[in-house]
Amino acid sequence: MKKLVLTGAAGRLGSYLREPLSHMCDALVTTDLADDIGTLYDGEHYVKADLADLGAMVDLLKGADMVVHFGAIGDEAPFEELLGPNFIGAYNVWEAAYKNKVRRVIYASSIHAVGMHNKTDFIGTDAPHRPDTFYGLAKCFAEDLASLYWDKRQIESVCLRILSCAQVNNARAVGSWLSYDDLIQLVQKSITAPVTGFTVAYGVSDNDRATVDNTNASFLGFRPKDNAEQFATQFIADGAPFDHQDLANTRQGGPFASVPLGNSGQASMSIVNDTKKT
C-alpha cells in the first residue's frame, strides 16, 4: 500500500503497532495529541491532530488506502469527556474516510461494547450490544457507524473487540489476554484480508479459558499464537475464592461492569504501562 494512517500512535497499543505497520506501506502517517512520539521509523511521518476536528481528519486521510483507528480516551469517564474523542472522533474518522475514498477502517473496539453479557455465555461476534459503561457505549456507536458506512457508503471496516491487551496480572486476564504479538497479527490480518465488508472480531489470544467465540471472523486468517494458561496457577489456583455476586467476576467487562457510570474502570486493574519506546 502507498499510505496507512494510525491514530492513537502515542498510546500503549499504538506504540506496538507503529513499526510493523511501517513495513506494510510506503508511507505511514501516525497521529495523536502528543507533541512528540519519539524517533520515527523509516517511512513514518507524525502529525499532531485532534480527532474531534473533522477538517484535520480529512487532511490526514488524503491519499490513504486504509486507516487503523486506535485513538480515543481508553477508559470510562463522564459522557461529556468522551463525547469529543470517542463519539465525534469516530464519526470524523469514518466521514473523512468517505470523503477521501479510503477503502477500509480497522477500529479498536472493545469487549466493553458487550461487557454486560455473562462470561459463561461464550458469546460470538454476533452477540447483541450490551455496553457496560459510557466507554462501552461509544464502542457500540462506532460499530454501528461502521455498519452504516458499509451499507450506505461501501467503506469496509473491521471492528476489533479487544479484551485485555496488557501484561497478565489478574485472574480475569487468564481468559481475556491479547498479547502484543497477537495484537499485531490481528491488525495485519485485518489489513491484508481481501474482503471484509463490515466485520467484528474479538481481540483475544489462544487462551484455554477464553470467554468469546471468534469463529465468525475466521476468514480474516487471524490465528493467535499465545496462551495465558501459563499464568493460571499464579492468579487462579493460588488466589482467593471469587465472589459470584460481584459483576466484575461474572460479566465480560470485568471491573467496567461493576463501576458506577462515569467512574474509571481501570482504577482497580493495575495496568502496567509498558509503552514501547523509540
N, C-alpha and C positions, 0 to 999 in steps of 0.2 A: 504494500500500500504506500501511497505517497505521503499521507498525513493522518496521524492519530491525535486525538485530544484527550488528555486525562485531567479531570477535575479532582480536587481534593488531594493534590500532589504533596502537600505539606503534612498530611495526616499519616498516621501509623501504617495503615494498609496501603495508602498511595505510595509511601516510601519504598515498599517492596515491589510495586508494580512498575516503577519508572524504568529501571534498567531493562527488564525483559521486554517491555513494550517498545523501548527504543530500538530493539533489534528487529522489530516487525514492520518498520516503516522507514521511509526516507527522512521524515521529519516528525518528531514527537513534540507537541505543544502541551506543556503542563501548566496548570493554573491553580491558584489558591489565594487567600487573603494575606499570606505572609509576605514580607518584603523580600525574603531570600530563602531558598531551599537547599543551599549548599552547592557543591560542584556539580555541574551539569554533565550528563552522559553525551556521547557523540550523537549528534543529530537532535538533541533536546534543546528546546527554547522555552524559557519560563516567562509567563505573563501574569502579573498580579491583576486579578479581576474579581468582581463581586457577582455571585450567582443571581442575585436579585436585580441585576441590571441587564435588561434584555438586550440593549444595544451592545454591551460588552460581550455577551454570549454570541450574538450574531457575528460580530467581528472575529471572535475567537475561532468559530467553526467554519470560517470561509475556507473552501478547498479541502475540507476534511472528508475522509472516507467513512470514519466511524468515530464515536466519542465514548469514552469509558467514564461514566459519571459516578464518582465516589465522593464528591464534595457535599457537605451538609453538616449541621450540628449532629454529633454522633451519640446523643444521649437524650433522655427525657428532659423536658424543660417546659416552662409555661408556653401555651399555644402562641402567644404574641411573639415570643423569641424564635419559635420555629417557623413562623409564617413566611418570613423572607427567604431564608436559605433553603428550607426543606420543602415548602409548598410552592411558593412563587418561583424559587430557583429551579425546581423540577420542570414546571411549565416553560420557563425560559429556555432550558436546555432542549426540550423537545420542539419548541417553536423555532428556535434557532437552527435545529437540525432540519426542520421542514423548509425553512427559508433558504438554506444552503444546500438542499438536496443531499443531505448526509444519509447514507444507506441504513445505518444501524446504531442504536444506543445500547450500550451494556451498562446496566444500572445496579448499583449496590443497594438492593432492597434488604430486607431483614426478616428474620423469624418473627419479629415483633408485629408484623402485619397479620400474623395468625397466632399470636402469642397466648391467647386465652384458650386455645384448644388443649385438651388433656394430653400429657406426654404419652400415655398408654394407648392413644388412638392411632399411632403410627400414620400420620396424615401424609397424603400425597400432595403434589403440586397443584391439584385441583381443589384443595380444601378451601372453603369459603373464608373470606376475610373475617378475622376476629381480633382486631388490634388490642394491645394491652395498655397502650399509652397514647398520648398525642404524637409522640415519636412514631409509634407503630401506625397511627392513623395517616401520617404523612407518607409512609411507605405504601399503604393501601391506595392513597390518592395517586402516587406516582405510577403504581402498577396499572391502575385503571386508566391513567393518562396514556401509558404506553400501549394499552389495548386499543384505546380510542384512536391514537395516531397511526396504528397499524390498520385498523378497519377503515378509517376515513382518509388517511393520507399516505399509506403504504410505507411508513417508517418502521423498519424492523426493530425489535427490542428483545433483549434477554435480561430478565429481572432476576438477580441473584439473591435469594433469601438466605443471607449469611447468618449462621448460628453463633458460633463463638470463635472468632479468629484472633486468638491471643494465647499466651502461654497457659497451659493447663495447671490450674492451682485450686480447683474445687471439684466437687462430685458431679455437678451438672455438666461440666466440660468434658467428662469422660465419654458422654454421649454426643455432645454438641460441637466438639473441637473441629476447626478447619485450620490445618497447618498452612504456613505461608507458601510452601511449595505447592500444596493443593490449590490454594487460592490463585496462584499464578497460572497453574494449569487450567483452572476453571475459566478464568478470564481469557486466556489464549484460545481455548476451545470455543468460547462464545464469539470470538472474533473470526476464527477460521471456518466455522460451520458454514457450509454452502448456503443454506436457507434456514431461517429461524422463525419468520413471522413474529408473532407475539409469543414468547416463551417464558415460563417461570422455572427456575432450577434452584434447588437447595444448595447452599454453600456449606458442605459438611464433609469431613474426611471419611475414610472407610472404617468407621468405628463400629465395634461389635455391638455397642449399646445405642446406636443412632436411633432417634425417635421420629424420623421422617423418611419418606419413600421418594426417591429420585427417578423411579422407573420411567415416568412420562417424559423426562428430559434426557434419556439415554442417547438419543440421536445426536446430541452435541458431541459425544465422544469423550466426555469427562469420565475418567476412571481414577479416582483418588488412590493415593499410594500409602498414606499414613493412617495409623490406628492409635487411638488414645487408650486402648486397653492396658497398655504398659503402665498407666497411672492409676489403674483401678484399685490396687491394693492400698496405695497411699491415701486415696481420697474417699474410697467407699468402704472397703473391708475393715480398715482401721479407724473409720470415722464414727461420729456419734449417730445414733438412730435418727432417721428422718421424721419430721413432723408431717404426717399425711394430710393435715388440715391447713398447712401453710401453702398458699398458692405458688410461692417461689419454688417449692419442691414438686408440685403436681402439674404445673402448666408449662407449655412450650417456651414461654417467655421468661421463665426463671424469675429473678428478682424484679424484673419490669412488671410482671403480672401482679405483684403484691404491693408496689409502692403507690401512694396517692398520686393522682394525676398532677403533672407539673413538677414532681419531685424526681431527682436523679435516680435512675435505675442502676447506674454504675457505681454509686457511692459505696455500696457494700460488696463490690465484686473484686477489689484489689487487682485491677488490671495492670500488668507490668508494661510500662512504656518503653518498649524496645524498638522504637523507630529506627529504621536503617539510616545510618549517617553516610554522607558523601563528602 
